[in-house]
Amino acid sequence: MSGGRFTLPVVLSATFVQLLNVTVAQVAAPSMQAGLGAGPGAVQLILAGYTLAYACLLITAARLGDRYGYRRLFVAGTVVFAVGSVACAAAPDATWLIAARLVQGAGSGLVAPQVLSIIQVAVPAERRARAMGLYGATMGVASLSGPLVGGLLVGADLFGLGWRPVFLVTVPVALVSLAGAAVLPRARGAGGQRVDGVGAVLTTVGFGALVLPLALGREAGWPWWTWAGLAVAVAVLGCFAATLPRRPDPLIHPSVWRDRTARWGVVLVFVFNAGVPSFTYLLFLHLQAALGYPAVAAALMSAPFAAAAVLGSRVAPALSHRHGETVLTVASLVLAGMALALGLLVQSAAGRWAAVPVLAVGGAAFGSFTASVFALVLAKADGAAAGSVSGLLPTAQQLGGSIGVAAAGLAYFASPGGAFWHAMIYEAAVFVVAALISLRLRGQPLVEAAAVAQGAVRGGDVAGDDAVAGPAWYGSRLSRKARTVRHASRAGARRSS
C-alpha cells in the first residue's frame, strides 16, 4: 500500500491539532476578553463555538467519507480548519472570532471520522492495535497540551501579538498534514451508500440545541431559551433515534443499539469525557482565578499530568493486550482517587507541592485509558455496528466534554467557600461511574468479534486505489490468530457432528 509508512503520522498530526484546539483557548480567554472588549457571553461562545461545530458534524462527516472518499474529506476538512485558524488569529472583534471558531470546528468535524477509517484501510492488521493505541494517546496528549501550550504562548506574548499565536500555532501542523495527504489511500466505503439528508439535519440541529445551552447557560443565568433549547434537543434527537430503522442508508446502523459492546462503549467514552476536559478546565480556573497563578505558572503546574499521560499511553497497548478492559476500570478508579486527593491538597501552598506526584499518577492513568478505549471498543464491536461506532465515539467524546464542563462549572460555582472540593467530588463521581460502565464491556472475546466482523463484511467492497476486503468502516482483515481460532472452531464443529 503506497505511502503506508507515512499515513499514520499524517492522520495523527491532524488529530493532534483538532483536539489541541478544544482546550488551547481556555487559558487565553481572559486575554481575549480584554483585547477584544468582549463580554462573558461572547467569550463563552468563542470557547464553545469550536466544540459546537465539531460535535454537530461528526456523524454526518463519517457518512460523507464513506460516500466520497476518506482522503477527499480529510483534505477538505484540513483546508477549512487552516482557513478558520488564520481567521481566528486575525479577528478584529469578538463576532469575527466566534464565526472563525465555528469554521475551525467545522473543519475538524469533517476530518475526525476519516482518521479512523484511514487507519482501518491503510494500516496492516498486525499493526492496527498499536496504531489505535497511538491514536488514543494522541487524543489524550493533545487535550492536555492545550492549556500548557496556551499558557506558555500567552505568557510569552510573541511579537506583541498577545493571544493570537494560540490560534496560529496550529496552522503549520495543519499545512504539514495537508501536504502529507498525498500518501493517504483513495478509499471509500461500500459502493452505493447515500448520505441520509434527514438524519444529517436532525443530528446537526439536535446536537447544536444540546451543546449551546450547556455552554452558555450558567453565564447567562439559565434563561428560558436555554431550557427551550434542551427540550428541542431531546425532541429532535428522540425523533432521529425513533426513525432510524425506517430510513434507507441511516447515519447510524440500527445494530448499534443491539450490540452490547458498541452501546456501552459509546456510553463509556461519553461519561469518561464528562470528567477529563472539565478537570483541566477547573484546575486552570481555580489556579488562576482563586489562587492568583499567572497563565504560565498554571500551565507548568499541570505539566506532570500531561507528561505522565505520554508515559501511560506508551505502555497502554501492552497492558490492554494482557488485561483487556481491566485497564479501563483501574484507570478510571485511579483518576477518581486523584480528584479526591487534589480536592484536599490544592487548598494550601504545601499541599500544592504534594499535588505534583498525584497529578503524575492521574496523568498516567488518563494516558492508559485514552490509548486503550477506542481500540478495545472497535475491536470487539459487531462488524455491522463498527462503522457507526467509528463516528459515534468521537461524537460521544465531544458531547461528553461539553456537558461535563457545564456540570463541573455548576458544582464549582454552587458554593464559593468549598468550590474546588465540590468540583473534585463531581469529578470523582464521574470517574467511578466510568469504572462501573467499563465492567459492562466484558463479554465477546476479541477474536470472536473479529470473526463476526469478517462474516458481516464478506462480499463487501471498498472502492479506490487501495481496496481491501469489506467496507473500510469495519473491514479489517482477520489477524492470523483470529483465522486460526476460526478454522479450529469449524474443525471442532465438524468432528462433533
C-alpha positions in Angstrom: 0.0 0.0 0.0 1.7 3.2 -1.2 2.7 5.6 1.4 1.5 3.4 4.2 4.5 4.1 6.3 3.7 7.8 6.4 0.0 7.5 6.7 -0.1 7.3 10.4 2.0 10.4 11.1 -0.2 12.4 8.7 -3.5 11.5 10.3 -2.3 11.7 13.9 -0.9 15.2 13.3 -4.4 16.2 12.2 -5.9 14.6 15.2 -3.5 16.4 17.5 -4.3 19.9 16.2 -8.1 19.2 16.2 -8.1 18.3 19.9 -5.5 20.8 20.9 -7.9 23.5 19.8 -10.6 22.3 22.2 -8.6 23.4 25.2 -5.8 25.7 23.9 -8.1 28.8 24.1 -9.2 28.2 27.7 -6.1 29.8 29.2 -6.2 32.7 26.7 -9.8 33.5 27.5 -9.0 36.5 29.9 -6.6 37.9 27.3 -9.1 37.6 24.5 -11.8 39.2 26.6 -9.6 42.2 27.5 -8.1 42.6 24.0 -11.4 42.4 22.1 -13.6 44.2 24.8 -15.9 41.1 24.8 -18.4 40.2 27.4 -18.6 37.0 29.3 -21.2 35.5 27.0 -19.1 36.3 23.9 -16.1 34.6 25.5 -18.1 31.5 26.2 -19.2 31.4 22.6 -15.6 31.7 21.5 -14.7 28.7 23.6 -17.9 26.7 22.9 -18.3 27.5 19.2 -15.5 25.2 18.2 -16.8 22.2 20.0 -20.4 23.0 18.8 -19.5 22.8 15.1 -17.1 19.9 15.7 -19.6 17.7 17.5 -22.5 18.5 15.2 -20.7 17.4 12.0 -19.0 14.2 13.2 -21.7 11.6 12.3 -22.6 13.2 9.0 -18.9 13.6 8.1 -18.4 9.8 8.7 -21.0 9.0 6.0 -19.7 11.7 3.7 -16.3 10.0 3.8 -17.9 6.6 3.0 -19.6 8.2 0.1 -17.0 10.5 -1.4 -13.7 9.1 -0.1 -11.8 9.5 3.1 -8.8 11.3 1.6 -11.1 13.8 -0.1 -12.9 14.7 3.1 -9.6 14.7 5.0 -8.2 17.3 2.6 -11.3 19.4 2.5 -11.6 19.5 6.3 -7.9 20.3 6.8 -8.2 23.3 4.4 -11.3 24.5 6.2 -9.6 24.1 9.6 -6.5 26.0 8.4 -8.5 28.9 7.0 -10.5 29.1 10.2 -7.3 29.2 12.3 -5.9 32.1 10.3 -9.2 33.9 10.6 -9.2 33.4 14.4 -5.8 34.9 14.7 -6.8 37.9 12.5 -10.1 38.6 14.3 -10.7 42.3 14.8 -13.7 41.8 17.2 -15.5 39.1 19.1 -18.2 38.4 16.5 -15.5 37.7 13.9 -13.7 35.4 16.3 -16.9 33.4 17.1 -17.6 32.9 13.4 -14.0 31.8 12.8 -14.1 29.3 15.6 -17.3 27.8 14.1 -15.3 27.4 10.8 -12.4 25.9 12.7 -14.7 23.4 14.4 -16.5 22.5 11.1 -13.1 21.6 9.6 -12.2 19.4 12.5 -15.6 17.8 12.3 -15.0 16.8 8.7 -11.6 15.4 9.4 -12.0 13.4 12.6 -14.1 10.4 11.4 -11.8 10.0 8.3 -8.8 9.3 10.6 -10.3 6.1 12.0 -11.4 4.9 8.5 -7.9 5.6 7.0 -6.3 3.7 9.9 -8.5 0.7 9.1 -7.7 0.9 5.4 -4.0 1.8 5.4 -2.5 0.1 8.4 -1.9 -3.7 8.2 -4.0 -5.8 10.6 -0.9 -6.9 12.6 0.0 -3.3 13.4 -3.5 -1.9 13.8 -3.7 -2.4 17.6 -0.5 -0.3 18.0 -1.9 2.3 15.6 -5.1 2.6 17.6 -3.1 2.9 20.8 -1.1 5.8 19.2 -4.4 7.3 18.1 -5.8 7.3 21.6 -2.5 8.6 23.1 -2.5 11.5 20.6 -6.0 12.4 21.6 -5.1 12.4 25.3 -1.8 14.3 24.9 -3.4 16.9 22.6 -6.3 17.6 25.1 -3.8 18.0 27.9 -1.3 20.0 25.9 -3.8 22.7 25.1 -3.8 24.6 28.4 0.0 24.1 28.7 0.7 25.5 25.1 -1.9 28.2 25.6 -0.4 29.4 28.9 3.1 29.5 27.5 2.1 31.4 24.4 0.1 33.9 26.2 2.8 34.4 28.8 5.5 34.8 26.1 3.4 37.5 24.2 5.3 36.7 20.9 5.9 39.8 18.7 3.4 41.6 20.9 0.5 39.6 19.4 -1.0 38.6 22.8 -3.4 35.8 22.5 -3.3 35.5 18.7 -0.4 32.9 18.5 -2.7 30.5 20.3 -4.6 30.0 17.0 -1.6 30.5 14.7 0.4 27.7 16.3 -1.8 25.0 14.8 -1.5 26.3 11.2 1.9 24.9 10.4 0.9 21.5 11.6 -2.3 21.6 9.6 -0.3 22.6 6.5 2.1 19.6 7.1 -1.0 17.3 7.3 -2.3 18.8 4.1 1.0 18.3 2.3 1.2 14.7 3.6 -2.3 13.9 2.4 -0.9 12.8 -0.9 0.2 9.5 0.7 -3.3 8.7 2.0 -5.3 5.9 0.3 -8.0 6.8 -2.1 -10.5 4.6 -0.4 -14.2 5.0 0.5 -16.9 2.8 1.9 -19.1 0.2 0.2 -20.5 1.4 -3.2 -24.0 2.7 -3.4 -24.1 4.3 0.1 -26.0 7.5 0.2 -26.0 10.3 2.8 -29.1 10.4 4.9 -30.1 14.0 4.5 -32.9 13.9 7.0 -30.6 12.3 9.6 -27.9 14.8 9.0 -30.3 17.7 9.6 -31.7 16.1 12.7 -28.4 15.3 14.3 -27.0 18.8 13.5 -30.0 20.6 15.0 -30.2 18.2 17.9 -26.6 18.4 18.9 -26.5 22.2 18.4 -29.6 22.6 20.6 -27.9 20.5 23.2 -24.4 22.0 23.3 -25.2 25.7 23.0 -27.4 26.0 26.2 -25.0 23.9 28.2 -22.1 26.1 27.1 -23.8 29.4 27.8 -26.5 28.6 30.4 -24.5 29.2 33.6 -23.0 32.5 32.5 -26.4 33.7 31.2 -28.3 32.7 34.4 -30.2 29.9 32.7 -32.8 32.0 30.9 -35.9 30.4 29.3 -34.2 29.9 25.9 -31.6 27.5 27.4 -34.3 25.2 28.7 -36.2 25.5 25.4 -33.0 24.5 23.6 -32.6 21.5 25.7 -36.2 20.5 25.1 -35.7 20.9 21.4 -32.5 18.7 21.6 -34.4 15.9 23.4 -37.3 16.0 20.9 -35.1 16.2 17.8 -32.6 13.5 18.8 -35.5 11.3 20.0 -37.1 11.7 16.6 -33.8 10.8 15.0 -33.4 7.6 17.0 -37.1 6.6 16.6 -37.0 6.9 12.8 -33.6 5.2 12.2 -35.0 1.7 11.4 -37.4 3.2 8.8 -34.8 5.2 6.8 -32.7 3.9 3.9 -28.9 4.2 4.5 -29.3 5.6 8.0 -26.4 7.6 9.5 -26.2 5.1 12.4 -26.6 1.4 11.8 -29.5 0.1 13.8 -27.4 -2.8 15.1 -25.5 -0.3 17.3 -28.5 -0.4 19.8 -28.4 -4.3 19.8 -24.6 -4.7 20.1 -23.7 -4.6 23.8 -20.0 -3.6 23.2 -21.0 -0.8 20.8 -23.7 0.5 23.1 -21.7 0.5 26.3 -18.5 1.6 24.6 -20.1 4.8 23.4 -21.7 5.4 26.8 -18.3 4.9 28.5 -16.5 7.4 26.2 -19.3 9.9 26.8 -19.1 9.5 30.6 -15.3 9.5 30.9 -15.1 12.6 28.8 -17.6 14.3 31.1 -14.7 14.3 33.6 -11.4 14.9 31.8 -11.9 18.2 29.9 -13.8 19.6 32.9 -11.0 18.6 35.2 -8.3 20.5 33.3 -10.7 23.4 32.9 -11.5 23.6 36.7 -7.8 23.2 37.6 -6.7 26.1 35.5 -9.8 28.2 36.6 -9.0 27.6 40.3 -5.3 28.2 40.0 -5.7 31.5 38.1 -9.0 32.9 39.4 -8.9 31.8 43.0 -5.2 31.4 43.8 -3.8 34.1 41.5 -1.4 32.0 39.4 -0.3 33.6 36.2 -1.1 31.7 33.0 2.5 30.3 32.6 2.6 29.1 36.3 -0.8 27.4 36.0 0.3 25.7 32.8 3.5 24.4 34.5 1.5 23.2 37.5 -0.4 20.8 35.1 2.8 19.7 33.3 3.2 16.5 35.3 -0.3 15.3 34.4 0.5 15.8 30.6 4.0 14.3 30.8 2.8 11.2 32.7 -0.1 10.8 30.2 2.5 10.3 27.5 4.2 7.5 29.5 0.9 5.9 30.3 -0.1 5.9 26.7 3.2 4.2 25.7 2.5 1.2 28.0 -1.2 1.1 27.3 -1.1 -1.4 24.3 0.8 -4.0 26.3 -1.5 -3.5 29.3 -4.7 -3.8 27.3 -3.3 -6.8 25.5 -2.7 -8.6 28.8 -5.5 -7.3 30.9 -8.2 -6.1 28.5 -11.0 -3.9 29.8 -9.5 -4.1 33.3 -7.1 -1.3 32.2 -10.1 1.0 31.7 -11.6 0.1 35.1 -8.4 0.6 37.1 -7.5 3.8 35.2 -11.0 5.3 36.0 -10.7 4.5 39.7 -7.2 5.9 39.9 -8.5 9.2 38.4 -11.3 9.2 40.9 -8.7 8.9 43.7 -6.6 11.7 42.2 -9.6 14.0 42.1 -10.4 13.5 45.8 -6.7 13.9 46.8 -6.4 17.1 44.8 -9.5 18.5 46.4 -7.7 18.4 49.7 -4.2 19.2 48.6 -4.7 22.3 46.4 -6.1 24.3 49.3 -2.7 25.0 50.8 0.7 26.0 49.4 2.4 23.0 50.9 -0.3 20.7 49.6 0.1 22.1 46.1 3.7 20.8 46.0 2.4 17.4 47.2 -0.2 17.5 44.4 2.5 17.2 41.8 3.1 13.4 42.1 -0.7 12.9 42.5 -1.2 14.7 39.2 1.5 12.5 37.6 -0.2 9.3 38.7 -3.5 10.6 37.4 -1.9 11.5 34.1 -0.5 8.0 33.7 -4.0 6.6 34.3 -5.5 9.0 31.8 -2.9 8.1 29.1 -3.6 4.4 29.6 -7.4 4.9 29.3 -7.4 7.1 26.2 -4.8 4.9 24.4 -6.9 1.8 25.0 -10.6 2.6 24.9 -11.1 3.3 21.2 -9.1 0.2 20.2 -10.9 -2.1 22.6 -14.4 -0.9 21.7 -13.8 -1.0 17.9 -12.1 -4.4 18.1 -14.9 -6.0 20.0 -17.9 -4.3 18.3 -20.0 -6.3 15.9 -19.0 -5.8 12.3 -22.3 -4.2 11.2 -22.1 -1.8 14.2 -18.4 -0.9 14.0 -18.8 1.6 11.2 -21.3 3.7 13.1 -19.3 3.3 16.3 -16.3 4.9 14.5 -18.4 8.0 14.1 -20.2 7.8 17.4 -17.1 7.6 19.6 -15.6 11.0 18.7 -19.2 12.4 18.9 -19.6 11.0 22.4 -16.2 12.4 23.3 -17.1 15.9 22.3 -20.6 15.9 23.7 -19.4 14.4 27.0 -16.7 17.1 27.3 -19.3 19.9 26.6 -21.8 18.6 29.1 -19.0 17.9 31.7 -17.6 21.4 31.6 -21.2 22.8 32.2 -21.9 20.3 35.0 -18.5 20.8 36.7 -18.9 24.6 36.4 -22.2 24.3 38.3 -20.5 22.3 41.0 -17.6 24.7 41.3 -19.7 27.9 41.5 -22.5 26.5 43.6 -20.5 27.0 46.9 -17.7 29.6 46.8 -16.3 28.5 50.1 -15.6 24.9 49.1 -15.8 25.4 45.3 -12.8 23.3 44.3 -13.6 20.5 46.7 -17.2 20.2 45.5 -15.9 20.2 41.9 -13.5 17.4 42.6 -16.3 15.4 44.2 -18.1 15.7 40.9 -15.0 14.6 39.0 -14.6 11.6 41.3 -18.2 10.6 40.9 -17.9 10.7 37.1 -14.8 8.5 37.1 -16.4 6.0 39.4 -19.4 5.7 37.1 -17.0 5.3 34.2 -15.3 2.4 36.0 -18.6 0.7 36.6 -19.6 1.1 32.9 -16.3 -0.4 31.8 -17.3 -3.6 33.5 -20.1 -3.9 31.0 -17.6 -4.3 28.2 -16.6 -7.7 29.4 -18.2 -10.2 27.0 -17.4 -11.1 23.5 -13.8 -12.1 23.1 -11.7 -10.1 20.6 -11.1 -13.0 18.2 -14.8 -13.8 18.1 -15.5 -10.1 17.3 -13.0 -10.3 14.5 -14.7 -13.3 13.1 -18.1 -11.7 13.3 -16.7 -8.6 11.6 -15.3 -10.7 8.8 -18.6 -12.5 8.3 -20.5 -9.3 8.3 -18.5 -7.8 5.6 -17.9 -10.9 3.4 -18.8 -9.9 -0.2 -18.4 -6.1 0.6 -16.1 -3.8 -1.2 -14.0 -0.7 -0.6 -13.6 1.5 -3.6 -10.4 3.2 -4.5 -6.8 2.6 -5.2 -6.2 0.6 -2.0 -9.2 -1.6 -1.9 -9.4 -4.3 0.8 -12.0 -6.9 1.5 -15.0 -5.5 3.2 -16.2 -1.9 3.9 -13.4 0.3 5.3 -15.5 1.2 8.3 -15.3 -2.3 9.7 -13.4 -4.2 7.1 -10.2 -5.1 8.9 -8.8 -8.4 7.7 -8.6 -11.1 10.3 -5.3 -11.4 12.1 -3.5 -14.8 11.8 -4.6 -15.6 15.3 -8.2 -14.9 14.6 -8.1 -17.1 11.4 -6.5 -19.9 13.4 -9.2 -19.8 16.0 -12.0 -19.6 13.4 -10.6 -22.6 11.5 -10.2 -24.6 14.7 -13.8 -23.8 15.7 -15.0 -25.1 12.4 -12.9 -28.3 12.6 -14.2 -28.9 16.1 -17.8 -28.5 14.9 -17.3 -31.0 12.1 -15.8 -33.6 14.5 -18.6 -33.2 16.9 -21.2 -33.7 14.2 
